[in-house]
Amino acid sequence: MSKHESELTVLESQEAGTASQGEEVSAAPQGGADLLTSQVEIEQLKGERDQLLDRIARLQAEFENARKRAERERVEYRDYATGSVVEQFLPVVDNFELALKAKGTAEQLRHGVELIVKQMEEILRQLQVNPIPAVGEAFDPRVHEALGSVEREDLPDQHVAEEIRRGYKLRERLLRPAMVRVAHNPKQTAE
C-alpha cells in the first residue's frame, strides 16, 4: 500500500468518525476548516489515484497492442520471405511435371532432368546457397559428415573420397553437412 493510499484510508476513517459527531465539529470552527481542508485533499488524492489507474490501464493496452502488432508483422514477414523463395522454385516444379508427361527416351529424360537440376542450382546461387566442396578436399568435421572410409592410394589420407549427399551453406551458415566417405591412404600413414 502506497503512502497516499494509507493517508487516504486514515482520512476516510476520520471522515466517517467525524460524520457521526457532527455537532462537535460545528462547535469548533478551526476543526471545521481542518476537516474541509482534509476533504479537499482526499478528493484531490482520489482524483490523482484515478488518473494514475487510468494511465496504467492505457499503457497496458498500448503494450499489448504493440506486442500483437510485432507478432503479426513477424508472421507477415516470414510469409513474405517464404513466398518469395517458393515463387522462384515454381518454374522448376513446372519443368518436372513436363518431364513426367514427356514420351521420350531415357536419354532424353535424363537430359531434361539435368537441365532442371542446373535451373535449381542457379536459383540456389541467387539465394546465396552454395554447395560445400567435398571430393578431393581435406576432411573437415565442421562441414563434412563421415559415413565411413575407403582405402585409396590416389588421394591423400583424411581427404574426401566420395560425396554421398551434397552439403550446403547459406552464406557462411551451415544448412546441412555433406555426407562423405573419407580416404584412408595406407602408404601415407605408414611413412
MARLOMI-43199 format. One line per 8 residues: their letters; for each residue x, y, z of N, C-alpha, C. Coordinates in nm, 3 decimals. Layout:
REM residues N
a) X:Y:Z:X:Y:Z:X:Y:Z  ...
//
This chain:
REM residues 191
mskhesel) 0.085:-0.117:0.000:0.000:0.000:0.000:0.090:0.123:0.000  0.063:0.219:-0.090:0.147:0.338:-0.100:0.115:0.437:0.011  0.199:0.537:0.027:0.181:0.638:0.131:0.051:0.713:0.110  0.022:0.748:-0.017:-0.102:0.821:-0.046:-0.224:0.738:-0.013  -0.220:0.607:-0.044:-0.335:0.521:-0.016:-0.356:0.506:0.134  -0.245:0.495:0.212:-0.262:0.482:0.357:-0.315:0.612:0.416  -0.267:0.727:0.365:-0.320:0.855:0.412:-0.468:0.867:0.377  -0.505:0.820:0.259:-0.642:0.825:0.214:-0.730:0.739:0.304
tvlesqea) -0.683:0.622:0.343:-0.758:0.533:0.431:-0.776:0.597:0.568  -0.670:0.656:0.622:-0.679:0.723:0.752:-0.776:0.838:0.745  -0.766:0.920:0.640:-0.854:1.034:0.626:-1.000:0.992:0.609  -1.024:0.883:0.533:-1.161:0.835:0.516:-1.218:0.786:0.648  -1.134:0.717:0.730:-1.184:0.669:0.859:-1.209:0.786:0.953  -1.126:0.890:0.944:-1.150:1.010:1.026:-1.277:1.079:0.983  -1.299:1.083:0.852:-1.419:1.146:0.798:-1.544:1.074:0.848  -1.538:0.940:0.849:-1.652:0.862:0.896:-1.676:0.886:1.044
gtasqgee) -1.569:0.897:1.121:-1.582:0.921:1.265:-1.635:1.061:1.294  -1.595:1.159:1.218:-1.640:1.295:1.242:-1.782:1.316:1.192  -1.825:1.235:1.097:-1.961:1.249:1.048:-2.060:1.209:1.155  -2.024:1.111:1.241:-2.115:1.071:1.348:-2.113:1.171:1.462  -2.013:1.252:1.471:-2.004:1.355:1.575:-2.021:1.492:1.511  -2.121:1.507:1.429:-2.142:1.629:1.352:-2.158:1.753:1.436  -2.219:1.744:1.554:-2.242:1.863:1.637:-2.113:1.915:1.694  -2.023:1.826:1.734:-1.897:1.871:1.792:-1.812:1.941:1.688
vsaapqgg) -1.817:1.897:1.562:-1.738:1.958:1.456:-1.786:2.100:1.433  -1.915:2.121:1.430:-1.965:2.255:1.404:-1.939:2.349:1.521  -1.919:2.294:1.640:-1.892:2.378:1.757:-1.749:2.429:1.753  -1.659:2.358:1.691:-1.520:2.402:1.686:-1.492:2.457:1.547  -1.484:2.588:1.530:-1.467:2.646:1.399:-1.335:2.606:1.333  -1.228:2.595:1.408:-1.099:2.560:1.347:-1.100:2.414:1.301  -1.164:2.324:1.374:-1.175:2.184:1.338:-1.251:2.170:1.207  -1.350:2.254:1.182:-1.427:2.251:1.058:-1.341:2.290:0.940
adlltsqv) -1.253:2.387:0.958:-1.164:2.428:0.849:-1.065:2.317:0.817  -1.015:2.251:0.925:-0.924:2.139:0.903:-0.995:2.025:0.829  -1.121:2.002:0.867:-1.198:1.897:0.802:-1.222:1.931:0.656  -1.251:2.056:0.628:-1.274:2.099:0.491:-1.146:2.084:0.408  -1.032:2.121:0.467:-0.903:2.107:0.400:-0.873:1.959:0.376  -0.900:1.876:0.477:-0.877:1.733:0.463:-0.966:1.674:0.354  -1.091:1.718:0.350:-1.184:1.669:0.249:-1.135:1.706:0.109  -1.084:1.826:0.091:-1.031:1.870:-0.038:-0.909:1.785:-0.075
eieqlkge) -0.821:1.761:0.022:-0.703:1.678:-0.004:-0.744:1.535:-0.042  -0.843:1.483:0.026:-0.892:1.348:-0.004:-0.943:1.343:-0.147  -1.024:1.438:-0.184:-1.078:1.441:-0.320:-0.967:1.456:-0.423  -0.867:1.539:-0.390:-0.753:1.557:-0.480:-0.675:1.427:-0.495  -0.650:1.356:-0.385:-0.578:1.230:-0.389:-0.658:1.124:-0.466  -0.790:1.122:-0.445:-0.873:1.027:-0.520:-0.865:1.055:-0.669  -0.866:1.181:-0.706:-0.854:1.218:-0.847:-0.721:1.176:-0.905  -0.612:1.200:-0.830:-0.479:1.159:-0.876:-0.471:1.008:-0.892
rdqlldri) -0.527:0.936:-0.794:-0.528:0.789:-0.800:-0.603:0.741:-0.924  -0.720:0.798:-0.948:-0.799:0.757:-1.064:-0.725:0.785:-1.195  -0.657:0.901:-1.201:-0.580:0.934:-1.321:-0.465:0.834:-1.342  -0.396:0.799:-1.233:-0.286:0.704:-1.243:-0.335:0.565:-1.284  -0.446:0.522:-1.226:-0.502:0.392:-1.264:-0.543:0.391:-1.411  -0.601:0.501:-1.456:-0.641:0.512:-1.597:-0.517:0.509:-1.686  -0.412:0.579:-1.645:-0.288:0.583:-1.723:-0.224:0.444:-1.731  -0.224:0.372:-1.619:-0.168:0.237:-1.617:-0.247:0.146:-1.711
arlqaefe) -0.379:0.156:-1.706:-0.462:0.073:-1.793:-0.434:0.104:-1.940  -0.418:0.230:-1.974:-0.388:0.268:-2.112:-0.251:0.217:-2.156  -0.152:0.228:-2.068:-0.018:0.180:-2.100:-0.017:0.029:-2.120  -0.091:-0.043:-2.037:-0.100:-0.188:-2.053:-0.165:-0.223:-2.187  -0.269:-0.150:-2.223:-0.337:-0.175:-2.351:-0.243:-0.144:-2.468  -0.169:-0.034:-2.459:-0.074:0.002:-2.565:0.035:-0.104:-2.579  0.085:-0.152:-2.465:0.189:-0.255:-2.468:0.135:-0.382:-2.533  0.017:-0.424:-2.496:-0.043:-0.545:-2.554:-0.065:-0.528:-2.704
narkraer) -0.112:-0.412:-2.745:-0.132:-0.385:-2.888:0.000:-0.387:-2.963  0.105:-0.330:-2.904:0.237:-0.329:-2.969:0.291:-0.471:-2.981  0.271:-0.552:-2.878:0.318:-0.691:-2.882:0.244:-0.768:-2.992  0.113:-0.751:-3.000:0.034:-0.820:-3.104:0.074:-0.772:-3.244  0.098:-0.642:-3.259:0.137:-0.587:-3.388:0.274:-0.643:-3.430  0.368:-0.651:-3.336:0.502:-0.704:-3.367:0.492:-0.851:-3.408  0.410:-0.929:-3.339:0.392:-1.070:-3.375:0.330:-1.083:-3.513  0.230:-1.002:-3.542:0.164:-1.005:-3.673:0.263:-0.967:-3.784
erveyrdy) 0.346:-0.865:-3.760:0.445:-0.823:-3.859:0.550:-0.931:-3.881  0.587:-1.000:-3.772:0.686:-1.107:-3.784:0.630:-1.221:-3.870  0.506:-1.258:-3.847:0.443:-1.364:-3.926:0.429:-1.321:-4.072  0.389:-1.195:-4.095:0.376:-1.145:-4.232:0.510:-1.144:-4.303  0.616:-1.104:-4.234:0.750:-1.101:-4.295:0.794:-1.243:-4.331  0.773:-1.339:-4.238:0.811:-1.478:-4.265:0.734:-1.532:-4.386  0.604:-1.501:-4.392:0.523:-1.547:-4.506:0.571:-1.483:-4.636  0.607:-1.355:-4.630:0.655:-1.286:-4.749:0.787:-1.349:-4.797
atgsvveq) 0.878:-1.373:-4.701:1.008:-1.431:-4.737:0.990:-1.572:-4.793  0.904:-1.651:-4.731:0.878:-1.787:-4.779:0.817:-1.783:-4.919  0.720:-1.694:-4.938:0.656:-1.681:-5.068:0.753:-1.642:-5.176  0.847:-1.555:-5.142:0.947:-1.511:-5.239:1.035:-1.628:-5.284  1.073:-1.712:-5.190:1.157:-1.827:-5.225:1.078:-1.930:-5.304  0.957:-1.960:-5.258:0.875:-2.060:-5.327:0.846:-2.017:-5.470  0.822:-1.888:-5.488:0.792:-1.835:-5.622:0.905:-1.866:-5.720  1.029:-1.863:-5.672:1.143:-1.892:-5.760:1.151:-2.039:-5.798
flpvvdnf) 1.096:-2.128:-5.715:1.103:-2.271:-5.743:0.983:-2.323:-5.823  0.882:-2.242:-5.841:0.764:-2.288:-5.916:0.797:-2.328:-6.060  0.882:-2.254:-6.132:0.918:-2.299:-6.267:0.988:-2.435:-6.268  1.062:-2.465:-6.161:1.130:-2.594:-6.151:1.025:-2.705:-6.140  0.923:-2.682:-6.056:0.815:-2.780:-6.042:0.744:-2.799:-6.176  0.720:-2.688:-6.245:0.656:-2.696:-6.377:0.738:-2.783:-6.473  0.868:-2.763:-6.472:0.955:-2.841:-6.561:0.957:-2.990:-6.525  0.953:-3.020:-6.396:0.945:-3.160:-6.354:0.815:-3.223:-6.404
elalkakg) 0.705:-3.149:-6.393:0.577:-3.201:-6.442:0.580:-3.224:-6.593  0.642:-3.131:-6.666:0.656:-3.151:-6.812:0.741:-3.275:-6.842  0.848:-3.295:-6.764:0.935:-3.411:-6.786:0.859:-3.540:-6.760  0.774:-3.540:-6.659:0.696:-3.661:-6.630:0.594:-3.692:-6.740  0.545:-3.590:-6.806:0.447:-3.610:-6.913:0.512:-3.645:-7.046  0.642:-3.621:-7.058:0.712:-3.641:-7.185:0.716:-3.789:-7.222  0.711:-3.815:-7.351:0.715:-3.953:-7.405:0.846:-3.974:-7.482  0.957:-3.941:-7.419:1.085:-3.954:-7.487:1.162:-4.074:-7.438
taeqlrhg) 1.284:-4.087:-7.488:1.372:-4.197:-7.448:1.430:-4.166:-7.310  1.492:-4.267:-7.252:1.554:-4.250:-7.121:1.664:-4.144:-7.128  1.736:-4.141:-7.237:1.843:-4.042:-7.255:1.786:-3.900:-7.261  1.675:-3.883:-7.331:1.612:-3.751:-7.339:1.560:-3.708:-7.201  1.502:-3.803:-7.129:1.453:-3.774:-6.994:1.568:-3.734:-6.902  1.678:-3.807:-6.912:1.796:-3.776:-6.831:1.847:-3.635:-6.862  1.853:-3.601:-6.990:1.899:-3.468:-7.030:1.805:-3.359:-6.974  1.675:-3.386:-6.977:1.578:-3.291:-6.923:1.594:-3.270:-6.773
velivkqm) 1.617:-3.379:-6.701:1.638:-3.370:-6.557:1.767:-3.295:-6.526  1.871:-3.317:-6.605:1.997:-3.242:-6.585:1.974:-3.092:-6.601  1.892:-3.054:-6.699:1.862:-2.912:-6.717:1.785:-2.855:-6.598  1.695:-2.936:-6.543:1.618:-2.891:-6.426:1.710:-2.875:-6.306  1.804:-2.967:-6.288:1.900:-2.956:-6.178:1.982:-2.828:-6.193  2.026:-2.799:-6.314:2.101:-2.674:-6.337:2.015:-2.552:-6.303  1.887:-2.558:-6.339:1.796:-2.448:-6.307:1.784:-2.432:-6.155  1.774:-2.542:-6.083:1.765:-2.537:-5.937:1.894:-2.482:-5.875
eeilrqlq) 2.007:-2.527:-5.927:2.135:-2.478:-5.875:2.149:-2.328:-5.895  2.100:-2.277:-6.007:2.106:-2.133:-6.034:2.018:-2.056:-5.934  1.901:-2.109:-5.906:1.813:-2.044:-5.807:1.880:-2.043:-5.671  1.941:-2.155:-5.632:2.011:-2.162:-5.504:2.125:-2.061:-5.499  2.199:-2.048:-5.607:2.308:-1.949:-5.612:2.254:-1.807:-5.593  2.140:-1.777:-5.656:2.079:-1.645:-5.640:2.037:-1.620:-5.495  1.999:-1.727:-5.425:1.960:-1.717:-5.284:2.081:-1.723:-5.191  2.201:-1.727:-5.249:2.328:-1.734:-5.179:2.343:-1.864:-5.099
vnpipavg) 2.285:-1.970:-5.155:2.302:-2.105:-5.100:2.403:-2.174:-5.190  2.516:-2.212:-5.133:2.624:-2.270:-5.211:2.657:-2.410:-5.162  2.695:-2.498:-5.256:2.733:-2.634:-5.215:2.868:-2.631:-5.143  2.885:-2.726:-5.053:3.011:-2.739:-4.980:3.106:-2.824:-5.064  3.226:-2.775:-5.093:3.322:-2.857:-5.169:3.352:-2.985:-5.092  3.359:-3.097:-5.164:3.377:-3.223:-5.094:3.489:-3.308:-5.155  3.466:-3.372:-5.267:3.561:-3.469:-5.323:3.696:-3.404:-5.347  3.800:-3.466:-5.290:3.937:-3.416:-5.305:3.977:-3.316:-5.198
eafdprvh) 3.881:-3.267:-5.122:3.910:-3.170:-5.015:3.951:-3.243:-4.888  4.027:-3.174:-4.803:4.061:-3.231:-4.672:3.933:-3.244:-4.590  3.919:-3.355:-4.518:3.801:-3.379:-4.437:3.794:-3.273:-4.327  3.678:-3.207:-4.317:3.654:-3.103:-4.216:3.526:-3.141:-4.142  3.536:-3.183:-4.016:3.417:-3.227:-3.944:3.313:-3.116:-3.922  3.352:-2.991:-3.944:3.255:-2.881:-3.930:3.158:-2.875:-4.047  3.199:-2.927:-4.164:3.112:-2.921:-4.282:3.091:-3.057:-4.349  3.166:-3.158:-4.305:3.153:-3.292:-4.362:3.108:-3.388:-4.253
ealgsver) 3.023:-3.481:-4.292:2.981:-3.588:-4.201:3.031:-3.718:-4.261  3.125:-3.784:-4.191:3.186:-3.907:-4.243:3.093:-4.025:-4.221  3.066:-4.097:-4.328:2.985:-4.218:-4.319:3.071:-4.344:-4.325  3.199:-4.325:-4.341:3.290:-4.438:-4.347:3.419:-4.397:-4.416  3.504:-4.495:-4.432:3.630:-4.466:-4.501:3.654:-4.572:-4.607  3.734:-4.535:-4.704:3.771:-4.627:-4.811:3.922:-4.618:-4.832  3.981:-4.731:-4.860:4.125:-4.730:-4.886:4.148:-4.683:-5.027  4.225:-4.574:-5.038:4.257:-4.517:-5.170:4.400:-4.468:-5.166
edlpdqhv) 4.476:-4.508:-5.264:4.616:-4.464:-5.271:4.631:-4.342:-5.360  4.529:-4.310:-5.437:4.538:-4.196:-5.528:4.502:-4.063:-5.459  4.453:-4.068:-5.335:4.417:-3.947:-5.260:4.496:-3.940:-5.130  4.527:-3.820:-5.084:4.595:-3.808:-4.954:4.505:-3.861:-4.841  4.571:-3.906:-4.736:4.498:-3.958:-4.621:4.410:-3.848:-4.560  4.292:-3.885:-4.514:4.196:-3.796:-4.450:4.142:-3.688:-4.544  4.130:-3.723:-4.670:4.066:-3.637:-4.770:3.937:-3.706:-4.814  3.843:-3.628:-4.864:3.713:-3.682:-4.905:3.730:-3.760:-5.034
aeeirrgy) 3.687:-3.887:-5.031:3.698:-3.974:-5.149:3.568:-3.974:-5.228  3.453:-3.975:-5.157:3.323:-3.980:-5.225:3.225:-3.887:-5.153  3.138:-3.828:-5.233:3.030:-3.748:-5.177:2.901:-3.827:-5.193  2.837:-3.858:-5.084:2.713:-3.935:-5.088:2.593:-3.842:-5.099  2.596:-3.736:-5.021:2.491:-3.635:-5.027:2.557:-3.498:-5.015  2.522:-3.409:-5.104:2.583:-3.276:-5.107:2.537:-3.194:-4.985  2.631:-3.119:-4.931:2.600:-3.027:-4.821:2.590:-2.885:-4.873  2.522:-2.799:-4.797:2.500:-2.660:-4.840:2.521:-2.562:-4.726
klrerllr) 2.563:-2.442:-4.767:2.576:-2.329:-4.675:2.491:-2.214:-4.728  2.432:-2.141:-4.638:2.364:-2.016:-4.671:2.460:-1.907:-4.624  2.523:-1.842:-4.719:2.635:-1.751:-4.693:2.740:-1.830:-4.614  2.760:-1.800:-4.487:2.859:-1.873:-4.407:2.794:-1.968:-4.307  2.662:-1.973:-4.306:2.590:-2.060:-4.211:2.565:-2.198:-4.274  2.600:-2.302:-4.202:2.582:-2.437:-4.249:2.434:-2.474:-4.247  2.380:-2.512:-4.362:2.242:-2.561:-4.368:2.238:-2.711:-4.340  2.328:-2.784:-4.406:2.343:-2.927:-4.377:2.482:-2.968:-4.420
pamvrvah) 2.542:-3.061:-4.345:2.677:-3.105:-4.381:2.673:-3.200:-4.500  2.784:-3.211:-4.568:2.797:-3.305:-4.679:2.826:-3.443:-4.620  2.752:-3.544:-4.666:2.779:-3.681:-4.623:2.884:-3.739:-4.716  2.994:-3.787:-4.657:3.109:-3.828:-4.738:3.171:-3.957:-4.687  3.254:-4.015:-4.773:3.343:-4.124:-4.732:3.484:-4.067:-4.740  3.562:-4.097:-4.639:3.696:-4.039:-4.626:3.800:-4.140:-4.674  3.899:-4.090:-4.745:4.007:-4.175:-4.795:4.104:-4.211:-4.683  4.141:-4.336:-4.683:4.245:-4.384:-4.593:4.357:-4.435:-4.683
npkqtae) 4.470:-4.365:-4.679:4.583:-4.399:-4.767:4.687:-4.470:-4.680  4.697:-4.605:-4.693:4.791:-4.678:-4.609:4.938:-4.640:-4.634  4.971:-4.594:-4.754:5.109:-4.554:-4.784:5.148:-4.432:-4.704  5.056:-4.337:-4.688:5.088:-4.213:-4.615:5.091:-4.238:-4.465  5.004:-4.323:-4.416:5.002:-4.347:-4.271:5.121:-4.430:-4.226  5.177:-4.512:-4.317:5.293:-4.595:-4.283:5.421:-4.512:-4.273  5.427:-4.404:-4.347:5.550:-4.323:-4.351:5.572:-4.248:-4.228
//
